[in-house]
Amino acid sequence: MKCDVIASGIVNAAKQVALKVPVVVRLEGTNVEQGKQILKESGMTLITAEDLDKAAEKAVKAASK
């Protein structure tokens, strides 16, 4: 998958629906670093994870806040 395209889609969708819950994103594929940079520069509260185990841990932690 092209992670930069996916990241752009996530950011655009998150802006349109005005997220009220934390979102954990795990990117794997082509252009991973560009995708992570897009998420980081979005200014939104999007949590990134390196693998599914870390994503699950971060999701549980974010949901308990």
All heavy atoms as TSV, in Angstrom:
chain	resi	resn	atom	element	x	y	z
A	1	MET	N	N	0.829	-1.177	0.000
A	1	MET	CA	C	0.000	0.000	0.000
A	1	MET	C	C	0.881	1.250	0.000
A	1	MET	O	O	1.957	1.252	0.569
A	1	MET	CB	C	-0.893	0.032	1.241
A	1	MET	CG	C	-1.848	-1.138	1.391
A	1	MET	SD	S	-3.063	-1.333	0.091
A	1	MET	CE	C	-3.902	0.183	0.085
A	2	LYS	N	N	0.392	2.302	-0.586
A	2	LYS	CA	C	1.099	3.582	-0.567
A	2	LYS	C	C	0.682	4.340	0.690
A	2	LYS	O	O	-0.410	4.892	0.772
A	2	LYS	CB	C	0.773	4.395	-1.814
A	2	LYS	CG	C	1.354	3.803	-3.068
A	2	LYS	CD	C	1.121	4.723	-4.236
A	2	LYS	CE	C	1.797	4.176	-5.475
A	2	LYS	NZ	N	1.617	5.092	-6.606
A	3	CYS	N	N	1.553	4.317	1.670
A	3	CYS	CA	C	1.234	4.882	2.982
A	3	CYS	C	C	1.002	6.379	2.955
A	3	CYS	O	O	0.221	6.893	3.767
A	3	CYS	CB	C	2.337	4.524	3.975
A	3	CYS	SG	S	2.437	2.749	4.270
A	4	ASP	N	N	1.645	7.100	2.038
A	4	ASP	CA	C	1.408	8.532	1.961
A	4	ASP	C	C	-0.021	8.826	1.514
A	4	ASP	O	O	-0.676	9.731	2.035
A	4	ASP	CB	C	2.429	9.218	1.058
A	4	ASP	CG	C	2.500	8.618	-0.346
A	4	ASP	OD1	O	2.246	7.403	-0.515
A	4	ASP	OD2	O	2.825	9.368	-1.281
A	5	VAL	N	N	-0.539	8.023	0.602
A	5	VAL	CA	C	-1.921	8.189	0.137
A	5	VAL	C	C	-2.894	7.844	1.263
A	5	VAL	O	O	-3.873	8.559	1.493
A	5	VAL	CB	C	-2.177	7.314	-1.112
A	5	VAL	CG1	C	-3.646	7.351	-1.517
A	5	VAL	CG2	C	-1.288	7.754	-2.265
A	6	ILE	N	N	-2.612	6.754	1.967
A	6	ILE	CA	C	-3.473	6.337	3.086
A	6	ILE	C	C	-3.471	7.408	4.170
A	6	ILE	O	O	-4.525	7.781	4.695
A	6	ILE	CB	C	-3.007	4.977	3.645
A	6	ILE	CG1	C	-3.246	3.890	2.597
A	6	ILE	CG2	C	-3.717	4.649	4.950
A	6	ILE	CD1	C	-2.621	2.565	2.926
A	7	ALA	N	N	-2.295	7.914	4.518
A	7	ALA	CA	C	-2.190	8.945	5.559
A	7	ALA	C	C	-2.964	10.195	5.167
A	7	ALA	O	O	-3.671	10.776	6.001
A	7	ALA	CB	C	-0.726	9.276	5.827
A	8	SER	N	N	-2.855	10.612	3.927
A	8	SER	CA	C	-3.601	11.788	3.459
A	8	SER	C	C	-5.101	11.552	3.574
A	8	SER	O	O	-5.854	12.444	3.988
A	8	SER	CB	C	-3.242	12.113	2.010
A	8	SER	OG	O	-1.913	12.533	1.917
A	9	GLY	N	N	-5.550	10.357	3.234
A	9	GLY	CA	C	-6.966	10.016	3.352
A	9	GLY	C	C	-7.440	10.029	4.791
A	9	GLY	O	O	-8.541	10.513	5.089
A	10	ILE	N	N	-6.617	9.508	5.692
A	10	ILE	CA	C	-6.972	9.495	7.114
A	10	ILE	C	C	-7.100	10.926	7.635
A	10	ILE	O	O	-8.064	11.255	8.325
A	10	ILE	CB	C	-5.926	8.701	7.929
A	10	ILE	CG1	C	-6.021	7.219	7.594
A	10	ILE	CG2	C	-6.106	8.942	9.427
A	10	ILE	CD1	C	-4.892	6.375	8.142
A	11	VAL	N	N	-6.139	11.770	7.298
A	11	VAL	CA	C	-6.160	13.163	7.756
A	11	VAL	C	C	-7.397	13.878	7.211
A	11	VAL	O	O	-8.114	14.556	7.954
A	11	VAL	CB	C	-4.860	13.900	7.360
A	11	VAL	CG1	C	-4.978	15.393	7.594
A	11	VAL	CG2	C	-3.675	13.327	8.126
A	12	ASN	N	N	-7.667	13.727	5.928
A	12	ASN	CA	C	-8.834	14.384	5.330
A	12	ASN	C	C	-10.137	13.903	5.953
A	12	ASN	O	O	-11.023	14.708	6.261
A	12	ASN	CB	C	-8.850	14.181	3.821
A	12	ASN	CG	C	-7.768	14.960	3.122
A	12	ASN	OD1	O	-7.330	15.999	3.602
A	12	ASN	ND2	N	-7.316	14.459	1.995
A	13	ALA	N	N	-10.266	12.601	6.153
A	13	ALA	CA	C	-11.482	12.059	6.758
A	13	ALA	C	C	-11.629	12.534	8.196
A	13	ALA	O	O	-12.727	12.898	8.627
A	13	ALA	CB	C	-11.454	10.535	6.705
A	14	ALA	N	N	-10.530	12.543	8.940
A	14	ALA	CA	C	-10.572	12.974	10.338
A	14	ALA	C	C	-10.998	14.432	10.448
A	14	ALA	O	O	-11.751	14.803	11.354
A	14	ALA	CB	C	-9.205	12.768	10.993
A	15	LYS	N	N	-10.567	15.256	9.513
A	15	LYS	CA	C	-10.959	16.667	9.522
A	15	LYS	C	C	-12.438	16.829	9.210
A	15	LYS	O	O	-13.110	17.689	9.786
A	15	LYS	CB	C	-10.124	17.461	8.518
A	15	LYS	CG	C	-8.698	17.668	8.969
A	15	LYS	CD	C	-7.890	18.430	7.942
A	15	LYS	CE	C	-6.454	18.620	8.412
A	15	LYS	NZ	N	-5.640	19.298	7.394
A	16	GLN	N	N	-12.963	16.018	8.329
A	16	GLN	CA	C	-14.366	16.128	7.927
A	16	GLN	C	C	-15.334	15.683	9.012
A	16	GLN	O	O	-16.425	16.233	9.131
A	16	GLN	CB	C	-14.627	15.332	6.655
A	16	GLN	CG	C	-14.028	15.976	5.434
A	16	GLN	CD	C	-14.340	15.199	4.167
A	16	GLN	OE1	O	-15.094	14.238	4.177
A	16	GLN	NE2	N	-13.753	15.625	3.066
A	17	VAL	N	N	-14.957	14.683	9.798
A	17	VAL	CA	C	-15.882	14.158	10.806
A	17	VAL	C	C	-15.632	14.717	12.199
A	17	VAL	O	O	-16.341	14.363	13.127
A	17	VAL	CB	C	-15.866	12.606	10.857
A	17	VAL	CG1	C	-16.295	12.014	9.545
A	17	VAL	CG2	C	-14.513	12.082	11.276
A	18	ALA	N	N	-14.653	15.569	12.362
A	18	ALA	CA	C	-14.333	16.167	13.666
A	18	ALA	C	C	-14.216	15.092	14.740
A	18	ALA	O	O	-15.072	14.943	15.601
A	18	ALA	CB	C	-15.362	17.217	14.045
A	19	LEU	N	N	-13.151	14.347	14.681
A	19	LEU	CA	C	-12.931	13.224	15.601
A	19	LEU	C	C	-13.038	13.620	17.062
A	19	LEU	O	O	-12.509	14.647	17.471
A	19	LEU	CB	C	-11.550	12.620	15.377
A	19	LEU	CG	C	-11.360	11.809	14.114
A	19	LEU	CD1	C	-9.905	11.400	13.991
A	19	LEU	CD2	C	-12.245	10.597	14.118
A	20	LYS	N	N	-13.706	12.762	17.821
A	20	LYS	CA	C	-13.815	12.960	19.257
A	20	LYS	C	C	-13.187	11.800	20.033
A	20	LYS	O	O	-13.195	11.795	21.246
A	20	LYS	CB	C	-15.284	13.116	19.643
A	20	LYS	CG	C	-15.913	14.390	19.093
A	20	LYS	CD	C	-17.349	14.510	19.530
A	20	LYS	CE	C	-17.999	15.794	19.165
A	20	LYS	NZ	N	-17.981	16.228	17.825
A	21	VAL	N	N	-12.684	10.825	19.309
A	21	VAL	CA	C	-12.042	9.666	19.922
A	21	VAL	C	C	-10.622	9.545	19.373
A	21	VAL	O	O	-10.338	10.005	18.261
A	21	VAL	CB	C	-12.823	8.356	19.631
A	21	VAL	CG1	C	-14.198	8.401	20.259
A	21	VAL	CG2	C	-12.927	8.107	18.149
A	22	PRO	N	N	-9.735	8.921	20.139
A	22	PRO	CA	C	-8.366	8.749	19.646
A	22	PRO	C	C	-8.327	7.753	18.480
A	22	PRO	O	O	-9.101	6.800	18.445
A	22	PRO	CB	C	-7.602	8.196	20.847
A	22	PRO	CG	C	-8.599	7.881	21.886
A	22	PRO	CD	C	-9.914	8.437	21.486
A	23	VAL	N	N	-7.442	7.989	17.538
A	23	VAL	CA	C	-7.268	7.089	16.403
A	23	VAL	C	C	-5.816	6.620	16.378
A	23	VAL	O	O	-4.900	7.432	16.415
A	23	VAL	CB	C	-7.616	7.793	15.075
A	23	VAL	CG1	C	-7.300	6.900	13.885
A	23	VAL	CG2	C	-9.078	8.212	15.062
A	24	VAL	N	N	-5.634	5.295	16.339
A	24	VAL	CA	C	-4.302	4.709	16.273
A	24	VAL	C	C	-4.087	4.222	14.845
A	24	VAL	O	O	-4.925	3.517	14.284
A	24	VAL	CB	C	-4.155	3.531	17.265
A	24	VAL	CG1	C	-2.762	2.923	17.157
A	24	VAL	CG2	C	-4.435	3.989	18.687
A	25	VAL	N	N	-2.964	4.622	14.254
A	25	VAL	CA	C	-2.664	4.292	12.865
A	25	VAL	C	C	-1.364	3.499	12.797
A	25	VAL	O	O	-0.349	3.915	13.343
A	25	VAL	CB	C	-2.514	5.580	12.019
A	25	VAL	CG1	C	-2.206	5.237	10.577
A	25	VAL	CG2	C	-3.758	6.439	12.126
A	26	ARG	N	N	-1.416	2.363	12.100
A	26	ARG	CA	C	-0.197	1.594	11.821
A	26	ARG	C	C	-0.037	1.558	10.310
A	26	ARG	O	O	-0.908	1.064	9.597
A	26	ARG	CB	C	-0.271	0.176	12.353
A	26	ARG	CG	C	1.034	-0.583	12.105
A	26	ARG	CD	C	0.902	-2.063	12.273
A	26	ARG	NE	N	0.092	-2.695	11.268
A	26	ARG	CZ	C	0.567	-3.340	10.192
A	26	ARG	NH1	N	1.851	-3.393	9.966
A	26	ARG	NH2	N	-0.258	-3.918	9.352
A	27	LEU	N	N	1.052	2.103	9.826
A	27	LEU	CA	C	1.319	2.123	8.400
A	27	LEU	C	C	2.395	1.103	8.058
A	27	LEU	O	O	3.413	1.012	8.746
A	27	LEU	CB	C	1.791	3.514	7.961
A	27	LEU	CG	C	0.798	4.657	8.141
A	27	LEU	CD1	C	1.469	5.983	7.826
A	27	LEU	CD2	C	-0.424	4.461	7.265
A	28	GLU	N	N	2.178	0.345	6.983
A	28	GLU	CA	C	3.164	-0.622	6.522
A	28	GLU	C	C	3.041	-0.711	5.008
A	28	GLU	O	O	1.958	-0.948	4.490
A	28	GLU	CB	C	2.918	-1.992	7.152
A	28	GLU	CG	C	3.976	-3.016	6.839
A	28	GLU	CD	C	5.337	-2.654	7.406
A	28	GLU	OE1	O	5.405	-2.163	8.544
A	28	GLU	OE2	O	6.338	-2.853	6.699
A	29	GLY	N	N	4.142	-0.466	4.313
A	29	GLY	CA	C	4.125	-0.534	2.856
A	29	GLY	C	C	5.066	0.489	2.254
A	29	GLY	O	O	6.056	0.887	2.861
A	30	THR	N	N	4.729	0.952	1.077
A	30	THR	CA	C	5.537	1.925	0.350
A	30	THR	C	C	5.331	3.321	0.935
A	30	THR	O	O	4.227	3.672	1.321
A	30	THR	CB	C	5.116	1.927	-1.137
A	30	THR	OG1	O	5.195	0.591	-1.634
A	30	THR	CG2	C	6.009	2.826	-1.961
A	31	ASN	N	N	6.389	4.085	1.007
A	31	ASN	CA	C	6.350	5.477	1.474
A	31	ASN	C	C	5.899	5.616	2.936
A	31	ASN	O	O	5.184	6.541	3.286
A	31	ASN	CB	C	5.460	6.337	0.572
A	31	ASN	CG	C	5.926	6.362	-0.860
A	31	ASN	OD1	O	7.106	6.195	-1.134
A	31	ASN	ND2	N	5.009	6.553	-1.788
A	32	VAL	N	N	6.333	4.690	3.778
A	32	VAL	CA	C	5.964	4.713	5.199
A	32	VAL	C	C	6.400	6.016	5.860
A	32	VAL	O	O	5.619	6.648	6.576
A	32	VAL	CB	C	6.572	3.502	5.949
A	32	VAL	CG1	C	6.369	3.634	7.441
A	32	VAL	CG2	C	5.978	2.213	5.451
A	33	GLU	N	N	7.629	6.425	5.629
A	33	GLU	CA	C	8.135	7.645	6.285
A	33	GLU	C	C	7.358	8.879	5.846
A	33	GLU	O	O	7.055	9.743	6.665
A	33	GLU	CB	C	9.632	7.812	6.025
A	33	GLU	CG	C	10.489	6.758	6.713
A	33	GLU	CD	C	10.222	6.641	8.207
A	33	GLU	OE1	O	10.114	7.694	8.881
A	33	GLU	OE2	O	10.126	5.511	8.699
A	34	GLN	N	N	7.009	8.958	4.578
A	34	GLN	CA	C	6.217	10.090	4.101
A	34	GLN	C	C	4.837	10.076	4.751
A	34	GLN	O	O	4.306	11.124	5.118
A	34	GLN	CB	C	6.066	10.053	2.566
A	34	GLN	CG	C	7.347	10.308	1.826
A	34	GLN	CD	C	8.091	9.017	1.483
A	34	GLN	OE1	O	8.025	8.030	2.194
A	34	GLN	NE2	N	8.825	9.039	0.391
A	35	GLY	N	N	4.263	8.889	4.886
A	35	GLY	CA	C	2.954	8.765	5.534
A	35	GLY	C	C	2.993	9.212	6.979
A	35	GLY	O	O	2.115	9.958	7.437
A	36	LYS	N	N	4.009	8.799	7.703
A	36	LYS	CA	C	4.155	9.210	9.102
A	36	LYS	C	C	4.333	10.718	9.212
A	36	LYS	O	O	3.799	11.349	10.123
A	36	LYS	CB	C	5.344	8.489	9.745
A	36	LYS	CG	C	5.092	7.028	10.000
A	36	LYS	CD	C	6.308	6.378	10.632
A	36	LYS	CE	C	6.093	4.901	10.857
A	36	LYS	NZ	N	7.272	4.255	11.430
A	37	GLN	N	N	5.075	11.295	8.276
A	37	GLN	CA	C	5.299	12.739	8.288
A	37	GLN	C	C	3.980	13.486	8.043
A	37	GLN	O	O	3.706	14.493	8.685
A	37	GLN	CB	C	6.331	13.121	7.226
A	37	GLN	CG	C	6.841	14.521	7.360
A	37	GLN	CD	C	7.646	14.740	8.638
A	37	GLN	OE1	O	8.260	13.820	9.171
A	37	GLN	NE2	N	7.620	15.946	9.138
A	38	ILE	N	N	3.158	12.992	7.138
A	38	ILE	CA	C	1.857	13.606	6.863
A	38	ILE	C	C	0.995	13.588	8.121
A	38	ILE	O	O	0.364	14.583	8.471
A	38	ILE	CB	C	1.149	12.886	5.692
A	38	ILE	CG1	C	1.880	13.187	4.383
A	38	ILE	CG2	C	-0.325	13.289	5.603
A	38	ILE	CD1	C	1.476	12.303	3.215
A	39	LEU	N	N	0.972	12.455	8.812
A	39	LEU	CA	C	0.191	12.351	10.049
A	39	LEU	C	C	0.724	13.321	11.104
A	39	LEU	O	O	-0.048	14.013	11.775
A	39	LEU	CB	C	0.214	10.920	10.585
A	39	LEU	CG	C	-0.453	9.864	9.715
A	39	LEU	CD1	C	-0.251	8.486	10.328
A	39	LEU	CD2	C	-1.928	10.153	9.519
A	40	LYS	N	N	2.048	13.362	11.242
A	40	LYS	CA	C	2.671	14.228	12.244
A	40	LYS	C	C	2.392	15.700	11.962
A	40	LYS	O	O	2.065	16.470	12.866
A	40	LYS	CB	C	4.178	13.976	12.268
A	40	LYS	CG	C	4.925	14.764	13.303
A	40	LYS	CD	C	6.401	14.410	13.275
A	40	LYS	CE	C	7.166	15.204	14.300
A	40	LYS	NZ	N	8.599	14.875	14.271
A	41	GLU	N	N	2.495	16.104	10.720
A	41	GLU	CA	C	2.320	17.500	10.341
A	41	GLU	C	C	0.855	17.933	10.273
A	41	GLU	O	O	0.580	19.114	10.116
A	41	GLU	CB	C	3.000	17.760	8.995
A	41	GLU	CG	C	4.507	17.677	9.077
A	41	GLU	CD	C	5.191	17.806	7.729
A	41	GLU	OE1	O	4.491	17.847	6.686
A	41	GLU	OE2	O	6.432	17.849	7.715
A	42	SER	N	N	-0.058	16.990	10.405
A	42	SER	CA	C	-1.487	17.312	10.304
A	42	SER	C	C	-1.969	18.155	11.479
A	42	SER	O	O	-2.985	18.831	11.378
A	42	SER	CB	C	-2.322	16.031	10.227
A	42	SER	OG	O	-2.361	15.382	11.493
A	43	GLY	N	N	-1.248	18.084	12.602
A	43	GLY	CA	C	-1.672	18.809	13.789
A	43	GLY	C	C	-2.822	18.135	14.514
A	43	GLY	O	O	-3.334	18.666	15.495
A	44	MET	N	N	-3.208	16.969	14.052
A	44	MET	CA	C	-4.324	16.245	14.673
A	44	MET	C	C	-3.779	15.219	15.661
A	44	MET	O	O	-2.611	14.840	15.608
A	44	MET	CB	C	-5.148	15.557	13.596
A	44	MET	CG	C	-5.662	16.529	12.552
A	44	MET	SD	S	-6.811	15.769	11.448
A	44	MET	CE	C	-8.238	15.759	12.516
A	45	THR	N	N	-4.649	14.770	16.543
A	45	THR	CA	C	-4.252	13.770	17.525
A	45	THR	C	C	-4.412	12.379	16.914
A	45	THR	O	O	-5.395	11.694	17.149
A	45	THR	CB	C	-5.103	13.889	18.805
A	45	THR	OG1	O	-5.052	15.230	19.244
A	45	THR	CG2	C	-4.577	12.988	19.900
A	46	LEU	N	N	-3.454	12.012	16.093
A	46	LEU	CA	C	-3.416	10.693	15.472
A	46	LEU	C	C	-2.215	9.961	16.044
A	46	LEU	O	O	-1.089	10.452	15.965
A	46	LEU	CB	C	-3.311	10.810	13.951
A	46	LEU	CG	C	-4.458	11.550	13.274
A	46	LEU	CD1	C	-4.121	11.842	11.824
A	46	LEU	CD2	C	-5.744	10.745	13.373
A	47	ILE	N	N	-2.450	8.828	16.646
A	47	ILE	CA	C	-1.410	8.065	17.326
A	47	ILE	C	C	-0.836	7.045	16.347
A	47	ILE	O	O	-1.578	6.259	15.765
A	47	ILE	CB	C	-1.988	7.350	18.564
A	47	ILE	CG1	C	-2.648	8.378	19.488
A	47	ILE	CG2	C	-0.915	6.554	19.282
A	47	ILE	CD1	C	-3.569	7.763	20.524
A	48	THR	N	N	0.486	7.042	16.164
A	48	THR	CA	C	1.106	6.081	15.255
A	48	THR	C	C	1.731	4.942	16.048
A	48	THR	O	O	2.149	5.108	17.191
A	48	THR	CB	C	2.185	6.739	14.378
A	48	THR	OG1	O	3.186	7.305	15.217
A	48	THR	CG2	C	1.578	7.818	13.491
A	49	ALA	N	N	1.776	3.767	15.418
A	49	ALA	CA	C	2.375	2.583	16.032
A	49	ALA	C	C	3.180	1.836	14.980
A	49	ALA	O	O	2.852	1.858	13.795
A	49	ALA	CB	C	1.290	1.682	16.614
A	50	GLU	N	N	4.226	1.171	15.423
A	50	GLU	CA	C	5.117	0.446	14.517
A	50	GLU	C	C	4.585	-0.929	14.123
A	50	GLU	O	O	4.880	-1.415	13.049
A	50	GLU	CB	C	6.500	0.281	15.165
A	50	GLU	CG	C	7.188	1.596	15.464
A	50	GLU	CD	C	7.448	2.419	14.213
A	50	GLU	OE1	O	7.867	1.839	13.200
A	50	GLU	OE2	O	7.216	3.632	14.249
A	51	ASP	N	N	3.840	-1.569	15.022
A	51	ASP	CA	C	3.297	-2.893	14.713
A	51	ASP	C	C	1.935	-3.049	15.390
A	51	ASP	O	O	1.499	-2.176	16.142
A	51	ASP	CB	C	4.264	-4.000	15.130
A	51	ASP	CG	C	4.615	-3.977	16.607
A	51	ASP	OD1	O	3.699	-3.833	17.442
A	51	ASP	OD2	O	5.809	-4.112	16.941
A	52	LEU	N	N	1.275	-4.162	15.123
A	52	LEU	CA	C	-0.079	-4.341	15.648
A	52	LEU	C	C	-0.115	-4.490	17.163
A	52	LEU	O	O	-1.069	-4.040	17.802
A	52	LEU	CB	C	-0.754	-5.545	14.974
A	52	LEU	CG	C	-1.073	-5.357	13.499
A	52	LEU	CD1	C	-1.680	-6.629	12.908
A	52	LEU	CD2	C	-2.009	-4.190	13.292
A	53	ASP	N	N	0.911	-5.095	17.747
A	53	ASP	CA	C	0.955	-5.218	19.209
A	53	ASP	C	C	1.034	-3.837	19.859
A	53	ASP	O	O	0.296	-3.546	20.803
A	53	ASP	CB	C	2.152	-6.073	19.655
A	53	ASP	CG	C	1.983	-7.541	19.327
A	53	ASP	OD1	O	0.822	-7.999	19.208
A	53	ASP	OD2	O	3.009	-8.236	19.184
A	54	LYS	N	N	1.920	-2.994	19.348
A	54	LYS	CA	C	2.053	-1.630	19.885
A	54	LYS	C	C	0.778	-0.830	19.626
A	54	LYS	O	O	0.356	-0.036	20.466
A	54	LYS	CB	C	3.249	-0.912	19.257
A	54	LYS	CG	C	4.576	-1.498	19.650
A	54	LYS	CD	C	4.894	-1.172	21.079
A	54	LYS	CE	C	6.266	-1.712	21.432
A	54	LYS	NZ	N	6.514	-1.722	22.862
A	55	ALA	N	N	0.161	-1.045	18.473
A	55	ALA	CA	C	-1.090	-0.343	18.158
A	55	ALA	C	C	-2.170	-0.709	19.166
A	55	ALA	O	O	-2.896	0.159	19.658
A	55	ALA	CB	C	-1.544	-0.680	16.741
A	56	ALA	N	N	-2.264	-1.988	19.502
A	56	ALA	CA	C	-3.260	-2.432	20.475
A	56	ALA	C	C	-2.987	-1.828	21.845
A	56	ALA	O	O	-3.904	-1.358	22.522
A	56	ALA	CB	C	-3.271	-3.964	20.559
A	57	GLU	N	N	-1.721	-1.826	22.259
A	57	GLU	CA	C	-1.355	-1.234	23.550
A	57	GLU	C	C	-1.717	0.253	23.588
A	57	GLU	O	O	-2.289	0.738	24.573
A	57	GLU	CB	C	0.146	-1.394	23.801
A	57	GLU	CG	C	0.587	-2.807	24.087
A	57	GLU	CD	C	2.102	-2.942	24.146
A	57	GLU	OE1	O	2.814	-1.915	24.199
A	57	GLU	OE2	O	2.585	-4.086	24.132
A	58	LYS	N	N	-1.391	0.967	22.526
A	58	LYS	CA	C	-1.668	2.402	22.471
A	58	LYS	C	C	-3.166	2.669	22.431
A	58	LYS	O	O	-3.638	3.655	23.002
A	58	LYS	CB	C	-0.960	3.032	21.277
A	58	LYS	CG	C	0.548	3.084	21.464
A	58	LYS	CD	C	1.236	3.740	20.281
A	58	LYS	CE	C	2.744	3.839	20.533
A	58	LYS	NZ	N	3.425	4.632	19.498
A	59	ALA	N	N	-3.918	1.815	21.759
A	59	ALA	CA	C	-5.374	1.993	21.695
A	59	ALA	C	C	-6.003	1.812	23.078
A	59	ALA	O	O	-6.860	2.602	23.481
A	59	ALA	CB	C	-5.983	0.995	20.711
A	60	VAL	N	N	-5.561	0.806	23.793
A	60	VAL	CA	C	-6.090	0.569	25.141
A	60	VAL	C	C	-5.734	1.744	26.058
A	60	VAL	O	O	-6.573	2.239	26.810
A	60	VAL	CB	C	-5.557	-0.765	25.722
A	60	VAL	CG1	C	-5.876	-0.893	27.192
A	60	VAL	CG2	C	-6.121	-1.935	24.937
A	61	LYS	N	N	-4.500	2.195	25.972
A	61	LYS	CA	C	-4.060	3.321	26.799
A	61	LYS	C	C	-4.854	4.588	26.477
A	61	LYS	O	O	-5.298	5.293	27.375
A	61	LYS	CB	C	-2.563	3.567	26.597
A	61	LYS	CG	C	-1.995	4.635	27.475
A	61	LYS	CD	C	-0.489	4.776	27.265
A	61	LYS	CE	C	0.063	5.898	28.133
A	61	LYS	NZ	N	1.510	6.036	27.962
A	62	ALA	N	N	-5.048	4.869	25.201
A	62	ALA	CA	C	-5.778	6.067	24.794
A	62	ALA	C	C	-7.250	5.988	25.203
A	62	ALA	O	O	-7.842	6.998	25.587
A	62	ALA	CB	C	-5.661	6.261	23.280
A	63	ALA	N	N	-7.825	4.809	25.143
A	63	ALA	CA	C	-9.252	4.646	25.482
A	63	ALA	C	C	-9.485	4.778	26.976
A	63	ALA	O	O	-10.585	5.144	27.405
A	63	ALA	CB	C	-9.743	3.289	25.009
A	64	SER	N	N	-8.452	4.523	27.779
A	64	SER	CA	C	-8.620	4.593	29.230
A	64	SER	C	C	-8.465	6.008	29.780
A	64	SER	O	O	-8.660	6.233	30.969
A	64	SER	CB	C	-7.629	3.658	29.913
A	64	SER	OG	O	-6.311	4.116	29.726
A	65	LYS	N	N	-8.145	6.973	28.935
A	65	LYS	CA	C	-7.946	8.347	29.388
A	65	LYS	C	C	-9.276	9.054	29.537
A	65	LYS	O	O	-10.235	8.863	28.940
A	65	LYS	CB	C	-7.075	9.128	28.413
A	65	LYS	CG	C	-5.636	8.660	28.473
A	65	LYS	CD	C	-4.792	9.526	27.562
A	65	LYS	CE	C	-3.342	9.095	27.644
A	65	LYS	NZ	N	-2.495	9.870	26.785
